[in-house]
Amino acid sequence: MRTKQELTEVVRRDRRAALVINARSRRGRHLYERARKRLDAAGFDLLGEFPVDRPGQLERTLATALDLGPDLLVAGGGDGTVSAAARLLAHTDVALGLLPLGTTNNFARTVGVPLGLDGAVAVLTEGKVIDVDLGLAGDVPFTNHVGVGLSADIMLRTPPRLKRVTGRLAYPATALALLTRHRPLRATVRAGGGVHEFVTHQLYVANGGFHAGRPITADANADDRLLVAYPVGGPTRRDLLRHTARNVATGHRRTLGDEPFLAVDELWLETDRPAGVEVDGELHGRTPVHVGLAANALRVMAPVDSPDR
C-alpha cells in the first residue's frame, strides 16, 4: 500500500482514473457528458467511462472500472452510488473521487467536497488523499448510516412504480401513508458496558456528520472513530415529526455530548420484535444487528484543508 502522500502525488501527476456515473440519479443523466468533458479538460487519463442507467448494473460496473487499474475511481451519483463504491474500494490502494450528483450528498458534505461539479473536479485535481472510517452493519460496510424502524419500512414498502414516476418524493409519500399505522419499537442498545433503551419509531446509527443533507451535530465526522446512535423522537407519531423538524433546524448547533446521542465505537442493537435494517438506503436483514467500525478503511480525494487522523 502506498502512503496517502504517495497516492496523492500519483493522482495529481499521472491522473489515471476511471469514471462511473449513476445516470439514474437525480442529476446524473444530465451531467454525465459535462463531467466527462471536465475531467478530460483537467488532464485526466480516463481508462474507462461508464454511465449506468439500468437497475442492478452499478456494482458490476464499478468492479469493471476497478479492474482497469486506476489510481482514482471517480463515482458520480447520490449516496447510494458512493456507498456501493466505498464497499468495493474498502482496504484497497485506490482512492475514491466524488462527484456529488444526488439529492442529499451526505458523504460528500461530510468530507468537505463541494456540491458543484466544477468545485468537485477541482478537488480531484488539487486535493489530497485522506483516510476515513467505514461503519460495519454485520459485515456490510457503510458510509453514512444504519436505520431501524420507519426508514426501513419505507424502503420495503415504497412501490417501484412510484419511485420511477416521482423519484425521491416517493419516500415521504410512503412515509406519510405508513406513519398512520406504524408501531413504535422498543430498542435496546448495548455499548461501552452499558445498556440504553429507547421506545421510538426510528433509530439511526450514523458514521459521519450529515443525514438528509443536514448536520447531525457540529462535531461528528467520518474520521473520528465513532458511531453516533440516536432515536428520532419517542413513542408517539407527533414526537417523530417534532424531533425530525428539530434535528433539521438545530443539528449544526448540537454536540455529541447532547441528549439523546450515544457516541461509541461499536454497539449491539436489539428490538422487541424483529425489525428491518436499512444500510445507506438498502435493506440488509433484520434485527438484532452488531454495528462496528473499520477505522481508516477508505481512501478519499478531499480538499487540501480537510482534517485527517
Secondary structure, DSSP 8 states (H G I E B T S, - for coil): ---HHHHHHHHHHH-EEEEEEETTSTTHHHHHHHHHHHHHHTT-EEEEEEEE-STT-HHHHHHHHHHT--SEEEEEESHHHHHHHHHHHTTSS-EEEEEE-SSS-HHHHHHT--SSHHHHHHHHHH-EEEEEEEEEETTEEESSEEEEEHHHHHHHHS-HHHHHHHGGGHHHHHHHHHHTT---EEEEEEETTEEEEEEESEEEEESSSEETTEES-TT--TTSS-EEEEESS-SSHHHHHHHHHHHHHHGGG--TTSTT-EEES-EEEEESS--EEEETTEEEEESSEEEEEEEEEEEEEE-TT----
